[in-house]
């Protein structure tokens, strides 16, 4: 009997790949994890290669590649995978720039393969029920609080403080991916304040004022300096009551009352979507969240704040900053 599973490799075997992508792939019978490509890390039970080029040379015909590298090299790796005829799933953000994403979309179309910008937070359990409830209701204003401790979630990961690493927008773009899915029409950046540590190239905190359809105001607070329990909350005030998404979209309340949401993880749903796209010969690449970040960087007011000290990097003898 012909094996109909999709052979898939992971390029970039960091924390997010180990914690989320590997379990999601292995839990989905439509995929078969056949290899990894990462300069230093491997998994014990599948072949590991130092680069995607080495993987392609050793295992021709891998059907799909999940690109989980740092954003700065994501375009080069994804381009290589697409050029080799593989379907590609991109961890967020899909690339470091909008131009890179547009180039990948064109390449995927020429190759006749699937490309998915996997905004994983859109697949959190509460997001689709929230979207359905908001349909037809008049949104009055929105407040976003997305705060976490960078030392907990990105210990020793200096790339995040370098140009293209996105800084606090690495988690903040998760909130933006939910917002752009929930709210009708485009969001524009009215103003932004970017708090950049004196020894870094990207912001550690940011405040954004966005505007949606009919002048709806959206206030966003992103902070990588938060200590204690994470705050991943979106409040949507409407003419029919208050909708609250918390825990990154996993928990939904309307006027304080819990709403039942589907079971399962956001990455399991992301890979389900990827499998369906591959089967249909389709792609899904939405750049709206990345465009908001790009616009915030274009018009935002930078404010220098105290240098950032990464304890994990310091323990390894590396400089916490990049300047």
NULUM-502203 format. One record per residue (C-alpha): x, y, z; residue in one letter. Coordinates in steps of 0.1 Angstrom, whole numbers, plus 5000, padded with zeros to 4 digits. Example, Ala and Ser with C-alpha at 12.3 -4.5 7.8 and 13.67 -1.06 7.14 Angstrom:
BEGIN
<px=5123; py=4955; pz=5078; residu=A>
<px=5137; py=4989; pz=5071; residu=S>
END
This chain:
BEGIN
<px=5000; py=5000; pz=5000; residu=X>
<px=5013; py=5034; pz=4991; residu=X>
<px=5023; py=5056; pz=5021; residu=X>
<px=5002; py=5087; pz=5019; residu=X>
<px=5017; py=5105; pz=5048; residu=X>
<px=5036; py=5137; pz=5042; residu=X>
<px=5073; py=5134; pz=5049; residu=X>
<px=5083; py=5165; pz=5068; residu=X>
<px=5116; py=5180; pz=5081; residu=X>
<px=5122; py=5207; pz=5107; residu=X>
<px=5148; py=5234; pz=5099; residu=X>
<px=5159; py=5251; pz=5131; residu=X>
<px=5156; py=5229; pz=5162; residu=X>
<px=5153; py=5255; pz=5189; residu=X>
<px=5130; py=5258; pz=5219; residu=X>
<px=5098; py=5264; pz=5199; residu=X>
<px=5105; py=5235; pz=5176; residu=X>
<px=5111; py=5211; pz=5204; residu=X>
<px=5083; py=5223; pz=5226; residu=X>
<px=5056; py=5227; pz=5199; residu=X>
<px=5064; py=5216; pz=5164; residu=X>
<px=5078; py=5182; pz=5172; residu=X>
<px=5049; py=5171; pz=5194; residu=X>
<px=5023; py=5185; pz=5169; residu=X>
<px=5038; py=5167; pz=5140; residu=X>
<px=5041; py=5134; pz=5158; residu=X>
<px=5005; py=5136; pz=5170; residu=X>
<px=4992; py=5141; pz=5134; residu=X>
<px=4990; py=5108; pz=5114; residu=X>
<px=4991; py=5127; pz=5082; residu=X>
<px=5028; py=5137; pz=5088; residu=X>
<px=5059; py=5117; pz=5092; residu=X>
<px=5090; py=5134; pz=5107; residu=X>
<px=5120; py=5123; pz=5087; residu=X>
<px=5148; py=5147; pz=5095; residu=X>
<px=5160; py=5179; pz=5111; residu=X>
<px=5184; py=5206; pz=5100; residu=X>
<px=5201; py=5226; pz=5127; residu=X>
<px=5237; py=5236; pz=5131; residu=X>
<px=5241; py=5222; pz=5166; residu=X>
<px=5209; py=5204; pz=5178; residu=X>
<px=5195; py=5170; pz=5168; residu=X>
<px=5167; py=5147; pz=5179; residu=X>
<px=5177; py=5112; pz=5191; residu=X>
<px=5154; py=5092; pz=5168; residu=X>
<px=5156; py=5110; pz=5134; residu=X>
<px=5185; py=5119; pz=5111; residu=X>
<px=5200; py=5153; pz=5118; residu=X>
<px=5219; py=5175; pz=5095; residu=X>
<px=5238; py=5208; pz=5100; residu=X>
<px=5219; py=5226; pz=5073; residu=X>
<px=5189; py=5222; pz=5050; residu=X>
<px=5213; py=5219; pz=5020; residu=X>
<px=5230; py=5189; pz=5036; residu=X>
<px=5196; py=5174; pz=5044; residu=X>
<px=5184; py=5178; pz=5008; residu=X>
<px=5215; py=5162; pz=4995; residu=X>
<px=5211; py=5132; pz=5018; residu=X>
<px=5173; py=5128; pz=5016; residu=X>
<px=5159; py=5139; pz=4983; residu=X>
<px=5122; py=5144; pz=4980; residu=X>
<px=5112; py=5155; pz=5015; residu=X>
<px=5076; py=5167; pz=5009; residu=X>
<px=5075; py=5195; pz=5035; residu=X>
<px=5097; py=5216; pz=5057; residu=X>
<px=5088; py=5235; pz=5088; residu=X>
<px=5110; py=5265; pz=5090; residu=X>
<px=5117; py=5274; pz=5127; residu=X>
<px=5149; py=5293; pz=5124; residu=X>
<px=5155; py=5328; pz=5136; residu=X>
<px=5138; py=5354; pz=5115; residu=X>
<px=5170; py=5368; pz=5101; residu=X>
<px=5178; py=5336; pz=5081; residu=X>
<px=5142; py=5324; pz=5076; residu=X>
<px=5140; py=5337; pz=5040; residu=X>
<px=5171; py=5319; pz=5028; residu=X>
<px=5161; py=5286; pz=5044; residu=X>
<px=5125; py=5288; pz=5031; residu=X>
<px=5137; py=5297; pz=4996; residu=X>
<px=5159; py=5267; pz=4995; residu=X>
<px=5131; py=5244; pz=5007; residu=X>
<px=5106; py=5258; pz=4981; residu=X>
<px=5132; py=5256; pz=4953; residu=X>
<px=5136; py=5220; pz=4962; residu=X>
<px=5099; py=5214; pz=4957; residu=X>
<px=5089; py=5211; pz=4993; residu=X>
<px=5058; py=5226; pz=5009; residu=X>
<px=5067; py=5251; pz=5036; residu=X>
<px=5053; py=5260; pz=5070; residu=X>
<px=5068; py=5292; pz=5084; residu=X>
<px=5069; py=5299; pz=5121; residu=X>
<px=5060; py=5334; pz=5130; residu=X>
<px=5070; py=5360; pz=5119; residu=X>
<px=5071; py=5345; pz=5084; residu=X>
<px=5103; py=5365; pz=5075; residu=X>
<px=5122; py=5396; pz=5087; residu=X>
<px=5107; py=5419; pz=5060; residu=X>
<px=5075; py=5421; pz=5039; residu=X>
<px=5096; py=5420; pz=5007; residu=X>
<px=5110; py=5386; pz=5017; residu=X>
<px=5075; py=5373; pz=5023; residu=X>
<px=5064; py=5385; pz=4989; residu=X>
<px=5094; py=5368; pz=4972; residu=X>
<px=5085; py=5335; pz=4990; residu=X>
<px=5048; py=5337; pz=4979; residu=X>
<px=5060; py=5342; pz=4943; residu=X>
<px=5084; py=5313; pz=4945; residu=X>
<px=5058; py=5290; pz=4960; residu=X>
<px=5034; py=5298; pz=4932; residu=X>
<px=5061; py=5291; pz=4905; residu=X>
<px=5070; py=5258; pz=4922; residu=X>
<px=5033; py=5248; pz=4926; residu=X>
<px=5038; py=5241; pz=4963; residu=X>
<px=5020; py=5251; pz=4995; residu=X>
<px=5033; py=5280; pz=5017; residu=X>
<px=5017; py=5287; pz=5051; residu=X>
<px=5025; py=5316; pz=5073; residu=X>
<px=5015; py=5298; pz=5105; residu=X>
<px=5003; py=5325; pz=5129; residu=X>
<px=4999; py=5299; pz=5157; residu=X>
<px=4981; py=5322; pz=5181; residu=X>
<px=4952; py=5324; pz=5156; residu=X>
<px=4946; py=5288; pz=5163; residu=X>
<px=4942; py=5292; pz=5201; residu=X>
<px=4909; py=5277; pz=5213; residu=X>
<px=4891; py=5309; pz=5220; residu=X>
<px=4899; py=5328; pz=5188; residu=X>
<px=4873; py=5314; pz=5164; residu=X>
<px=4845; py=5314; pz=5189; residu=X>
<px=4854; py=5351; pz=5196; residu=X>
<px=4854; py=5359; pz=5160; residu=X>
<px=4820; py=5343; pz=5155; residu=X>
<px=4806; py=5362; pz=5185; residu=X>
<px=4820; py=5396; pz=5172; residu=X>
<px=4805; py=5392; pz=5137; residu=X>
<px=4777; py=5417; pz=5133; residu=X>
<px=4784; py=5435; pz=5166; residu=X>
<px=4796; py=5470; pz=5168; residu=X>
<px=4831; py=5472; pz=5182; residu=X>
<px=4837; py=5503; pz=5203; residu=X>
<px=4873; py=5500; pz=5215; residu=X>
<px=4900; py=5474; pz=5221; residu=X>
<px=4927; py=5471; pz=5247; residu=X>
<px=4957; py=5447; pz=5244; residu=X>
<px=4981; py=5438; pz=5272; residu=X>
<px=5009; py=5414; pz=5261; residu=X>
<px=5036; py=5411; pz=5287; residu=X>
<px=5061; py=5384; pz=5296; residu=X>
<px=5096; py=5379; pz=5309; residu=X>
<px=5121; py=5376; pz=5281; residu=X>
<px=5146; py=5359; pz=5304; residu=X>
<px=5120; py=5330; pz=5309; residu=X>
<px=5109; py=5327; pz=5273; residu=X>
<px=5141; py=5335; pz=5254; residu=X>
<px=5170; py=5328; pz=5278; residu=X>
<px=5203; py=5335; pz=5262; residu=X>
<px=5188; py=5341; pz=5227; residu=X>
<px=5208; py=5372; pz=5216; residu=X>
<px=5194; py=5371; pz=5181; residu=X>
<px=5161; py=5387; pz=5194; residu=X>
<px=5180; py=5419; pz=5203; residu=X>
<px=5197; py=5422; pz=5169; residu=X>
<px=5182; py=5439; pz=5138; residu=X>
<px=5155; py=5417; pz=5124; residu=X>
<px=5150; py=5398; pz=5156; residu=X>
<px=5120; py=5420; pz=5165; residu=X>
<px=5126; py=5423; pz=5202; residu=X>
<px=5092; py=5426; pz=5221; residu=X>
<px=5074; py=5423; pz=5188; residu=X>
<px=5084; py=5386; pz=5187; residu=X>
<px=5056; py=5379; pz=5212; residu=X>
<px=5036; py=5411; pz=5204; residu=X>
<px=5030; py=5399; pz=5169; residu=X>
<px=5010; py=5370; pz=5183; residu=X>
<px=4985; py=5395; pz=5197; residu=X>
<px=4985; py=5414; pz=5164; residu=X>
<px=4978; py=5381; pz=5145; residu=X>
<px=4947; py=5376; pz=5167; residu=X>
<px=4936; py=5412; pz=5163; residu=X>
<px=4939; py=5412; pz=5125; residu=X>
<px=4918; py=5379; pz=5125; residu=X>
<px=4891; py=5392; pz=5148; residu=X>
<px=4885; py=5427; pz=5136; residu=X>
<px=4870; py=5437; pz=5102; residu=X>
<px=4891; py=5457; pz=5078; residu=X>
<px=4927; py=5468; pz=5081; residu=X>
<px=4944; py=5484; pz=5111; residu=X>
<px=4966; py=5514; pz=5108; residu=X>
<px=4993; py=5526; pz=5131; residu=X>
<px=4985; py=5561; pz=5145; residu=X>
<px=5014; py=5563; pz=5168; residu=X>
<px=5040; py=5541; pz=5185; residu=X>
<px=5066; py=5545; pz=5212; residu=X>
<px=5095; py=5520; pz=5211; residu=X>
<px=5116; py=5515; pz=5243; residu=X>
<px=5150; py=5503; pz=5232; residu=X>
<px=5177; py=5493; pz=5256; residu=X>
<px=5209; py=5513; pz=5252; residu=X>
<px=5229; py=5481; pz=5243; residu=X>
<px=5203; py=5466; pz=5219; residu=X>
<px=5189; py=5472; pz=5184; residu=X>
<px=5153; py=5462; pz=5190; residu=X>
<px=5127; py=5473; pz=5215; residu=X>
<px=5121; py=5457; pz=5249; residu=X>
<px=5087; py=5474; pz=5253; residu=X>
<px=5063; py=5492; pz=5230; residu=X>
<px=5030; py=5511; pz=5231; residu=X>
<px=5009; py=5513; pz=5200; residu=X>
<px=4978; py=5532; pz=5191; residu=X>
<px=4960; py=5516; pz=5162; residu=X>
<px=4928; py=5525; pz=5144; residu=X>
<px=4904; py=5502; pz=5127; residu=X>
<px=4872; py=5505; pz=5107; residu=X>
<px=4848; py=5533; pz=5117; residu=X>
<px=4876; py=5549; pz=5138; residu=X>
<px=4877; py=5521; pz=5164; residu=X>
<px=4907; py=5527; pz=5187; residu=X>
<px=4930; py=5498; pz=5196; residu=X>
<px=4955; py=5504; pz=5224; residu=X>
<px=4984; py=5479; pz=5227; residu=X>
<px=5009; py=5475; pz=5255; residu=X>
<px=5038; py=5451; pz=5248; residu=X>
<px=5065; py=5445; pz=5275; residu=X>
<px=5094; py=5420; pz=5277; residu=X>
<px=5103; py=5432; pz=5312; residu=X>
<px=5073; py=5417; pz=5329; residu=X>
<px=5079; py=5396; pz=5361; residu=X>
<px=5055; py=5370; pz=5373; residu=X>
<px=5025; py=5354; pz=5355; residu=X>
<px=5023; py=5362; pz=5318; residu=X>
<px=4997; py=5387; pz=5307; residu=X>
<px=4984; py=5378; pz=5272; residu=X>
<px=4950; py=5396; pz=5272; residu=X>
<px=4927; py=5412; pz=5246; residu=X>
<px=4896; py=5431; pz=5257; residu=X>
<px=4871; py=5440; pz=5230; residu=X>
<px=4843; py=5464; pz=5241; residu=X>
<px=4812; py=5462; pz=5220; residu=X>
<px=4776; py=5474; pz=5219; residu=X>
<px=4766; py=5439; pz=5232; residu=X>
<px=4791; py=5436; pz=5260; residu=X>
<px=4827; py=5429; pz=5268; residu=X>
<px=4846; py=5401; pz=5251; residu=X>
<px=4878; py=5390; pz=5268; residu=X>
<px=4905; py=5367; pz=5255; residu=X>
<px=4932; py=5357; pz=5279; residu=X>
<px=4961; py=5332; pz=5282; residu=X>
<px=4970; py=5340; pz=5246; residu=X>
<px=4935; py=5333; pz=5233; residu=X>
<px=4930; py=5300; pz=5251; residu=X>
<px=4904; py=5314; pz=5275; residu=X>
<px=4873; py=5333; pz=5263; residu=X>
<px=4849; py=5352; pz=5285; residu=X>
<px=4819; py=5374; pz=5276; residu=X>
<px=4808; py=5398; pz=5302; residu=X>
<px=4828; py=5379; pz=5327; residu=X>
<px=4812; py=5345; pz=5320; residu=X>
<px=4834; py=5317; pz=5306; residu=X>
<px=4827; py=5304; pz=5271; residu=X>
<px=4835; py=5268; pz=5263; residu=X>
<px=4862; py=5266; pz=5236; residu=X>
<px=4874; py=5236; pz=5215; residu=X>
<px=4899; py=5213; pz=5231; residu=X>
<px=4934; py=5208; pz=5216; residu=X>
<px=4965; py=5229; pz=5211; residu=X>
<px=4970; py=5258; pz=5187; residu=X>
<px=5000; py=5240; pz=5170; residu=X>
<px=4979; py=5209; pz=5165; residu=X>
<px=4953; py=5231; pz=5147; residu=X>
<px=4980; py=5249; pz=5127; residu=X>
<px=4993; py=5215; pz=5114; residu=X>
<px=4958; py=5204; pz=5106; residu=X>
<px=4954; py=5236; pz=5085; residu=X>
<px=4988; py=5229; pz=5069; residu=X>
<px=4978; py=5193; pz=5060; residu=X>
<px=4945; py=5206; pz=5045; residu=X>
<px=4963; py=5232; pz=5024; residu=X>
<px=4988; py=5207; pz=5011; residu=X>
<px=4959; py=5183; pz=5001; residu=X>
<px=4941; py=5212; pz=4984; residu=X>
<px=4972; py=5225; pz=4966; residu=X>
<px=4966; py=5259; pz=4983; residu=X>
<px=4986; py=5285; pz=5003; residu=X>
<px=4978; py=5309; pz=5032; residu=X>
<px=5001; py=5338; pz=5037; residu=X>
<px=4987; py=5368; pz=5055; residu=X>
<px=5011; py=5396; pz=5061; residu=X>
<px=4987; py=5419; pz=5081; residu=X>
<px=5004; py=5413; pz=5115; residu=X>
<px=5039; py=5419; pz=5101; residu=X>
<px=5028; py=5450; pz=5083; residu=X>
<px=5016; py=5465; pz=5116; residu=X>
<px=5050; py=5458; pz=5131; residu=X>
<px=5068; py=5473; pz=5100; residu=X>
<px=5046; py=5504; pz=5102; residu=X>
<px=5053; py=5508; pz=5139; residu=X>
<px=5090; py=5507; pz=5132; residu=X>
<px=5086; py=5532; pz=5104; residu=X>
<px=5066; py=5558; pz=5124; residu=X>
<px=5074; py=5549; pz=5160; residu=X>
<px=5093; py=5572; pz=5183; residu=X>
<px=5123; py=5554; pz=5198; residu=X>
<px=5131; py=5560; pz=5235; residu=X>
<px=5164; py=5548; pz=5249; residu=X>
<px=5160; py=5529; pz=5282; residu=X>
<px=5185; py=5512; pz=5305; residu=X>
<px=5208; py=5485; pz=5290; residu=X>
<px=5194; py=5449; pz=5291; residu=X>
<px=5214; py=5423; pz=5309; residu=X>
<px=5206; py=5387; pz=5299; residu=X>
<px=5217; py=5365; pz=5328; residu=X>
<px=5218; py=5333; pz=5307; residu=X>
<px=5240; py=5350; pz=5281; residu=X>
<px=5262; py=5365; pz=5307; residu=X>
<px=5267; py=5331; pz=5323; residu=X>
<px=5278; py=5318; pz=5289; residu=X>
<px=5304; py=5345; pz=5285; residu=X>
<px=5284; py=5364; pz=5258; residu=X>
<px=5275; py=5401; pz=5257; residu=X>
<px=5238; py=5406; pz=5266; residu=X>
<px=5236; py=5435; pz=5241; residu=X>
<px=5244; py=5439; pz=5205; residu=X>
<px=5259; py=5474; pz=5202; residu=X>
END
